[in-house]
Amino acid sequence: MSEIITPNKTIVDFKGKNIKADEEPQQKPTQLPEVRGYRILCAVPSVDEAYESGIIKAGTTKHIEEHSTVVLFVIKLGDMAYADKDRFPTGPWCKEGDFVITRAYSGTRIKIHGKEFRIINDDTVEAVVDDPRGYERA
């Protein structure tokens, strides 16, 4: 029987201090990642726990609804988002604090402390809505 040898890896906390593998990091990140370029950082709105009729949704149903949502909340714009005057002659399509409509499953999905965020391209925004309630993927 052969042995599997792995290199010794060092685990560090968010400040670069070495920690043991069985310890929790002393400090968790308190701010969201800084988006660069033509990217937009968006939060995924929470999914309702029940249907309008009052029937509780299954966990897999909530997961699918969250994963395939077409409504996102704009948190931060990258430093080059909407800077190309040839592609965006009328200026930005959205701003921080807007609810936007995008394609289902678009962007890079990340979770921070259990909350899902997406990083999308600036040209992925298809519409801005004042009130996101009632919008769902068809």
Backbone as JSON, one array per atom type, in Angstrom:
{
  "sequence": "MSEIITPNKTIVDFKGKNIKADEEPQQKPTQLPEVRGYRILCAVPSVDEAYESGIIKAGTTKHIEEHSTVVLFVIKLGDMAYADKDRFPTGPWCKEGDFVITRAYSGTRIKIHGKEFRIINDDTVEAVVDDPRGYERA",
  "N": [[0.84, -1.16, 0.0], [0.57, 2.21, -0.85], [1.77, 5.38, 0.39], [0.28, 8.58, 0.87], [1.66, 11.61, 0.49], [1.56, 14.87, 1.57], [2.38, 18.32, 1.1], [3.41, 20.42, 3.83], [1.13, 22.77, 4.94], [0.58, 26.18, 5.69], [-1.76, 27.88, 7.59], [-3.29, 31.0, 7.64], [-4.6, 33.88, 9.41], [-6.86, 36.68, 8.71], [-5.17, 38.8, 8.94], [-2.73, 37.83, 8.33], [-1.44, 36.36, 10.28], [-0.1, 33.35, 11.58], [-2.1, 30.47, 12.18], [-3.41, 27.63, 13.92], [-4.72, 24.67, 12.37], [-7.09, 23.79, 13.54], [-8.1, 25.98, 14.83], [-10.24, 28.87, 14.96], [-10.27, 31.73, 12.8], [-9.11, 34.83, 14.19], [-10.2, 37.27, 13.47], [-12.83, 38.22, 11.41], [-13.48, 39.17, 7.99], [-14.62, 42.52, 7.61], [-15.52, 44.14, 5.66], [-16.83, 44.38, 2.32], [-15.58, 42.81, -0.71], [-13.39, 44.7, -2.85], [-14.37, 45.71, -5.93], [-13.01, 45.58, -9.21], [-12.17, 47.12, -12.36], [-14.52, 46.67, -14.99], [-16.55, 45.58, -13.53], [-19.39, 44.8, -11.38], [-20.47, 44.71, -8.08], [-22.98, 42.89, -6.57], [-25.75, 42.29, -4.39], [-27.71, 39.44, -3.58], [-31.13, 39.42, -3.36], [-33.11, 38.37, -0.51], [-34.92, 35.31, -0.43], [-38.4, 34.61, -0.28], [-39.85, 32.84, 2.46], [-42.19, 31.43, 2.22], [-44.91, 30.62, -0.01], [-47.38, 32.83, -1.55], [-49.8, 31.77, -0.79], [-49.29, 30.76, 1.69], [-48.1, 28.34, 2.06], [-45.2, 26.69, 3.07], [-41.99, 26.96, 1.59], [-39.87, 24.47, 0.18], [-36.45, 23.67, 1.06], [-34.79, 23.17, -1.16], [-36.25, 24.42, -3.17], [-36.13, 27.12, -2.39], [-33.37, 27.46, -2.65], [-33.02, 27.11, -5.44], [-34.55, 29.27, -6.41], [-33.08, 31.44, -5.36], [-30.61, 31.02, -6.57], [-31.18, 31.24, -9.31], [-32.14, 33.79, -9.66], [-33.26, 36.88, -11.17], [-33.15, 39.41, -10.31], [-31.1, 41.78, -8.79], [-29.26, 43.58, -6.24], [-27.46, 46.51, -6.44], [-24.33, 46.98, -5.09], [-21.61, 47.95, -5.24], [-19.77, 49.71, -7.74], [-17.29, 48.9, -10.13], [-14.03, 50.43, -10.72], [-13.81, 51.05, -13.42], [-16.29, 50.7, -14.48], [-18.79, 51.32, -16.81], [-17.22, 53.24, -18.08], [-16.43, 53.28, -20.72], [-17.04, 55.26, -23.32], [-17.88, 54.78, -25.92], [-19.35, 52.41, -25.8], [-21.22, 53.01, -23.86], [-22.73, 55.55, -24.41], [-24.65, 57.22, -23.28], [-24.08, 57.25, -20.64], [-23.8, 55.7, -17.32], [-25.67, 52.67, -16.79], [-26.76, 51.95, -14.41], [-26.67, 52.64, -10.84], [-25.04, 52.67, -7.6], [-27.07, 51.19, -5.14], [-29.28, 50.7, -6.68], [-31.89, 48.47, -7.84], [-31.5, 45.91, -10.09], [-32.23, 44.25, -13.21], [-31.06, 41.24, -14.49], [-29.65, 38.62, -16.56], [-30.7, 35.28, -15.87], [-28.74, 33.27, -13.7], [-26.41, 34.74, -14.13], [-23.11, 36.12, -13.75], [-20.44, 35.92, -11.26], [-20.72, 33.85, -8.57], [-20.52, 34.35, -5.1], [-20.12, 33.7, -1.6], [-20.39, 35.43, 1.42], [-19.99, 35.23, 4.73], [-22.26, 33.55, 4.72], [-24.13, 34.9, 3.17], [-25.26, 35.44, -0.12], [-23.58, 36.88, -2.9], [-23.08, 38.5, -6.07], [-20.8, 39.0, -8.72], [-20.93, 40.9, -11.45], [-20.7, 41.75, -14.99], [-20.57, 45.09, -16.33], [-22.15, 45.41, -18.61], [-24.1, 43.52, -18.32], [-26.34, 44.33, -17.04], [-29.71, 44.73, -17.59], [-32.03, 46.13, -17.05], [-33.37, 48.62, -14.82], [-35.13, 48.66, -11.8], [-37.6, 50.15, -9.7], [-39.0, 48.97, -7.57], [-38.4, 45.84, -6.49], [-40.12, 43.77, -5.85], [-42.26, 41.17, -6.86], [-41.03, 40.63, -9.27], [-39.81, 37.93, -11.1], [-38.09, 35.08, -12.39], [-39.07, 33.96, -15.56]],
  "CA": [[0.0, 0.0, 0.0], [1.42, 3.4, -0.93], [1.39, 6.49, 1.26], [0.05, 9.87, 0.23], [2.39, 12.64, 1.22], [1.18, 16.22, 1.16], [3.26, 19.33, 1.7], [2.9, 21.09, 5.02], [0.55, 24.05, 4.58], [0.37, 27.1, 6.78], [-3.03, 28.6, 7.53], [-3.14, 32.31, 8.27], [-5.85, 34.62, 9.57], [-7.02, 37.76, 7.75], [-4.06, 39.74, 9.09], [-1.51, 37.14, 7.96], [-0.86, 35.66, 11.44], [-0.26, 31.9, 11.51], [-3.02, 29.86, 13.13], [-3.5, 26.18, 13.8], [-5.83, 24.27, 11.5], [-8.32, 23.58, 14.28], [-8.52, 27.25, 15.42], [-11.0, 29.81, 14.13], [-9.57, 33.0, 12.63], [-9.43, 35.79, 15.23], [-11.0, 38.36, 12.96], [-13.45, 37.96, 10.12], [-13.5, 40.42, 7.22], [-15.76, 43.36, 7.95], [-16.0, 44.87, 4.5], [-17.0, 43.61, 1.1], [-14.43, 42.92, -1.59], [-13.33, 45.85, -3.75], [-14.46, 45.25, -7.32], [-12.13, 46.31, -10.12], [-12.49, 47.07, -13.78], [-15.89, 46.93, -15.42], [-17.41, 44.68, -12.76], [-20.34, 45.37, -10.42], [-20.77, 43.82, -6.97], [-24.41, 42.93, -6.28], [-26.3, 41.38, -3.39], [-28.88, 38.68, -4.01], [-32.21, 39.62, -2.37], [-33.58, 37.19, 0.2], [-36.08, 34.6, -1.0], [-39.49, 34.42, 0.67], [-39.91, 31.52, 3.09], [-43.44, 30.75, 1.88], [-45.67, 31.13, -1.15], [-48.45, 33.76, -1.15], [-50.87, 30.98, -0.17], [-48.9, 30.41, 3.04], [-47.37, 27.07, 2.07], [-43.76, 26.85, 3.26], [-41.19, 26.46, 0.48], [-38.81, 23.5, 0.5], [-35.1, 24.23, 1.0], [-34.29, 23.13, -2.54], [-36.98, 25.43, -3.92], [-35.53, 28.41, -2.05], [-32.04, 27.49, -3.24], [-33.16, 27.31, -6.89], [-35.01, 30.64, -6.62], [-31.96, 32.34, -5.08], [-29.56, 30.76, -7.55], [-31.6, 31.63, -10.66], [-32.81, 35.09, -9.62], [-32.94, 37.86, -12.2], [-33.12, 40.7, -9.63], [-29.95, 41.96, -7.92], [-29.12, 44.91, -5.64], [-26.11, 47.0, -6.74], [-23.59, 47.41, -3.9], [-20.45, 48.75, -5.64], [-19.35, 49.68, -9.14], [-15.85, 48.87, -10.33], [-13.45, 51.71, -11.08], [-13.95, 51.29, -14.85], [-17.66, 50.37, -14.91], [-19.45, 52.32, -17.66], [-16.27, 54.27, -18.48], [-16.27, 53.25, -22.18], [-18.03, 56.18, -23.91], [-18.41, 54.19, -27.16], [-20.35, 51.39, -25.44], [-22.23, 53.61, -22.98], [-22.71, 56.99, -24.74], [-25.57, 57.98, -22.43], [-23.62, 57.15, -19.26], [-24.05, 54.44, -16.61], [-27.0, 52.08, -16.84], [-27.25, 51.85, -13.04], [-25.79, 53.22, -9.83], [-25.09, 51.97, -6.32], [-28.37, 51.31, -4.49], [-30.35, 50.32, -7.61], [-32.25, 47.09, -8.11], [-31.35, 45.71, -11.53], [-32.62, 42.98, -13.83], [-29.99, 40.62, -15.27], [-29.98, 37.28, -17.01], [-30.63, 34.26, -14.82], [-27.46, 32.59, -13.52], [-25.28, 35.55, -14.57], [-22.12, 36.58, -12.79], [-19.66, 35.04, -10.4], [-21.39, 33.72, -7.28], [-19.67, 34.21, -3.92], [-20.82, 33.83, -0.32], [-19.63, 36.07, 2.48], [-20.72, 34.98, 5.98], [-23.53, 32.9, 4.44], [-24.97, 35.72, 2.29], [-24.78, 35.33, -1.5], [-23.33, 38.06, -3.72], [-22.67, 38.23, -7.44], [-19.98, 39.98, -9.41], [-21.39, 40.86, -12.84], [-20.13, 42.74, -15.9], [-21.43, 46.27, -16.45], [-23.12, 45.28, -19.71], [-25.06, 42.48, -17.98], [-27.55, 44.98, -16.55], [-30.69, 44.88, -18.67], [-33.05, 47.1, -16.65], [-33.37, 49.08, -13.43], [-36.51, 48.7, -11.29], [-37.74, 50.85, -8.42], [-39.48, 48.05, -6.55], [-38.12, 44.5, -7.03], [-41.14, 42.78, -5.48], [-43.1, 40.72, -7.97], [-40.22, 40.2, -10.42], [-39.25, 36.59, -10.98], [-37.67, 34.46, -13.65], [-40.21, 33.34, -16.25]],
  "C": [[0.9, 1.24, 0.0], [0.88, 4.5, -0.02], [1.15, 7.74, 0.42], [0.72, 10.92, 1.08], [1.98, 14.0, 0.68], [2.13, 17.22, 1.78], [2.6, 19.97, 2.9], [2.38, 22.46, 4.62], [0.33, 24.9, 5.82], [-0.95, 27.82, 6.56], [-2.83, 29.91, 8.26], [-4.51, 32.95, 8.43], [-5.86, 35.79, 8.58], [-5.94, 38.83, 7.86], [-2.72, 39.09, 8.75], [-0.83, 36.4, 9.1], [-1.13, 34.17, 11.31], [-1.23, 31.42, 12.58], [-2.99, 28.35, 12.92], [-4.74, 25.82, 13.01], [-7.15, 24.13, 12.25], [-8.82, 24.85, 14.98], [-9.35, 28.05, 14.43], [-10.17, 31.07, 13.95], [-10.03, 34.0, 13.7], [-10.35, 36.9, 14.73], [-11.56, 37.99, 11.59], [-13.46, 39.27, 9.33], [-14.77, 41.2, 7.5], [-16.27, 44.13, 6.74], [-16.05, 43.96, 3.29], [-15.78, 43.75, 0.21], [-14.52, 44.15, -2.48], [-13.35, 45.32, -5.18], [-13.61, 46.15, -8.19], [-12.65, 46.22, -11.54], [-13.95, 47.39, -14.04], [-16.89, 46.02, -14.71], [-18.3, 45.46, -11.79], [-20.59, 44.32, -9.35], [-22.23, 44.0, -6.59], [-24.75, 41.94, -5.18], [-27.51, 40.69, -3.98], [-29.96, 38.88, -2.96], [-32.64, 38.29, -1.74], [-34.82, 36.62, -0.46], [-37.13, 34.44, 0.09], [-39.5, 32.99, 1.19], [-41.14, 30.73, 2.66], [-44.04, 31.38, 0.62], [-46.74, 32.08, -0.64], [-49.59, 33.03, -0.45], [-50.56, 30.59, 1.27], [-48.15, 29.1, 3.14], [-45.88, 27.36, 2.14], [-43.01, 26.23, 2.09], [-40.14, 25.47, 0.99], [-37.45, 24.19, 0.37], [-34.54, 24.25, -0.41], [-34.99, 24.16, -3.42], [-36.39, 26.81, -3.66], [-34.15, 28.55, -2.67], [-32.11, 27.77, -4.75], [-33.6, 28.74, -7.18], [-33.88, 31.65, -6.4], [-30.9, 32.23, -6.17], [-29.91, 31.3, -8.94], [-32.26, 33.0, -10.72], [-32.36, 36.01, -10.76], [-32.88, 39.27, -11.61], [-31.93, 40.74, -8.68], [-29.93, 43.39, -7.39], [-27.68, 45.36, -5.81], [-25.48, 47.56, -5.46], [-22.47, 48.37, -4.29], [-20.21, 48.62, -7.14], [-17.83, 49.65, -9.19], [-15.34, 50.21, -10.83], [-13.57, 52.05, -12.58], [-15.35, 50.98, -15.38], [-18.26, 51.56, -15.65], [-18.52, 53.44, -18.11], [-16.1, 54.34, -20.0], [-17.38, 54.07, -22.83], [-18.6, 55.65, -25.22], [-19.52, 53.19, -26.86], [-21.5, 51.97, -24.63], [-22.29, 55.12, -23.23], [-23.63, 57.83, -23.86], [-25.19, 57.91, -20.95], [-23.98, 55.81, -18.64], [-25.49, 53.97, -16.71], [-27.61, 51.94, -15.45], [-26.26, 52.51, -12.1], [-25.9, 52.39, -8.55], [-26.43, 52.24, -5.66], [-29.54, 50.96, -5.39], [-30.64, 48.84, -7.55], [-32.21, 46.93, -9.63], [-31.85, 44.33, -11.94], [-31.43, 42.51, -14.67], [-30.49, 39.28, -15.8], [-29.89, 36.31, -15.83], [-29.25, 33.6, -14.85], [-26.25, 33.44, -13.93], [-24.36, 35.89, -13.42], [-21.4, 35.48, -12.04], [-20.32, 35.02, -9.03], [-20.36, 33.56, -6.17], [-20.56, 34.32, -2.68], [-19.87, 34.46, 0.67], [-20.49, 35.97, 3.74], [-22.13, 34.45, 5.71], [-24.47, 33.66, 3.53], [-24.38, 35.68, 0.88], [-24.68, 36.7, -2.17], [-22.97, 37.6, -5.11], [-21.77, 39.35, -7.92], [-20.34, 39.84, -10.89], [-20.64, 41.9, -13.67], [-21.1, 43.91, -16.03], [-22.46, 46.15, -17.56], [-24.14, 44.17, -19.48], [-26.38, 43.08, -17.49], [-28.49, 45.22, -17.72], [-31.78, 45.89, -18.34], [-32.83, 47.48, -15.2], [-34.83, 49.16, -13.0], [-36.53, 49.4, -9.94], [-38.1, 49.91, -7.29], [-39.31, 46.62, -7.08], [-39.17, 43.45, -6.71], [-41.99, 42.44, -6.71], [-42.32, 40.28, -9.2], [-39.67, 38.81, -10.13], [-38.91, 36.07, -12.37], [-38.85, 33.75, -14.27], [-39.85, 31.97, -16.78]]
}
